[in-house]
Amino acid sequence: MSRGFRVETPAKLNLGLALVGARADGYHLLESLFAPIALYDELELAVEQGEVEIALVCGPPLDPELPAALHHVPTGPDNLVHRAARLFCDRSGYRARISIRLRKGIPAGAGLGGGSSDAAAALRALSALSGLAISPVELARWALELGADVPFFLDPRPALVTGIGEKIEPVGGLPELAVLLVNPGKTLATADVYRMADQLGGALTKQPPGSTMRALSGLAQDARKSVPALRDLLINDLEPAARRLCPSLERIAERLERLGASAVSMTGSGATAFGVFVSEQAAREAIARWRKDDEREPAPRCWLRATRVLSGAGKLAGS
């Protein structure tokens, strides 16, 4: 008899990202405020007794407006969810046939952490379904093997993330900021962006350690009273590199400002930009004006979505 879970896996925003150093092995040290947002993939995972066998399929996207380039992901061993299931079995000794169905609502390769969120959810689900006593510390260690963002998604709530992503300190009191996400319809490889950032070198404005928390302390529940603090917070040291690789990011930022965003930034290594608005309704009205402008002056179509920052963690739902 099979047992399974279904879960909505949230995306995240980097509310600022400072590069504060590098390790001897080349990994970059960062400081960033990670915030989950109300944008999701859907992951269904079922297990049956047997030898280890992992089957992953991708269903139709949750968001019908998501361009094909942003929801087509591999379904074989290179997929991060597939790798998470394989790693769990290898590390724990768990034996089972694992069936996974993934539906994308989060653009892939967009700096929103969709793949990392899905991988973390798979680890959490398999830990629950296997009945094995896997400690949170051990699960976090396995998550880090999969990627720097994966440990955060084991318990996705606002947090200050440092090191290479393994040091996570929950942050309370973050306003549920309304944001408008804009992606130019293309993916950016994280490795390419970091490589370009290294080439730019001194052209990047390094923020001193602790700058994220200092900026965060100035945020108020009302975003209209937080504009200076938001602009101090939303500095992403990877943005100059991403703009070199995707010049349309600069035009997107300018349009968000014209449409009334209080502050504008980029999440992760891109290519998704976002603007903070006074409400989700204001963000939705900005989408309508954006599309009306596109009708007058045809431009490459962007993916647009109004959403908000979440203050709590997602839950696995048994089925």
Secondary structure, 3 states (H helix, E strand, C coil): CCEEEEEEEEEEEEEEEEEEEECCCCCEEEEEEEEEEEEEEEEEEEEECCCCEEEEEECCCCCCCCCHHHHCCCCCCCCHHHHHHHHHHHHHCCCCEEEEEEECCCCCCCCCCHHHHHHHHHHHHHHHHHCCCCCHHHHHHHHHHHCCCHHHHCCCCCEEEEECCCEEEECCCCCCCEEEEEECCCCCCHHHHHHHHHHHHHHCCCCCCCHHHHHHCCCCCCHHHCHHHHHHHCCECCHHHHHHHCCHHHHHHHHHHHCCCCEEEECCCCCCEEEEECCHHHHHHHHHHHHHHHHHCCCCCCEEEEEEECCCCCCCEEC
